[in-house]
């Protein structure tokens, strides 16, 4: 019965790709969450239409750039200046 269900689920290529992508995502998140070194820093960037913004958490300090930047690299550089260039890549 299990073989039948697996064959039915993986028969349709878009569903198979989605299931494998989800499994890969959960595996990478589990690896990330179990690594204490990688949990020390978190960063996010986004575009709100008028420019890029970003935030980072480093050593329990929160840095937020609310000034719209021209591109993502400019937003990264602005946050890098806030953290005195000590942020690892």
Secondary structure, DSSP 4 states (H G I P E B T S, - for coil): -HHHHHHHHHHSHHHHHHHHHHHHHHHHHHHHHT-TTGGGEEEEEEE-SS-EEEEEEETTEEEEEEEEESSHHHHHHHHHHHTTT----
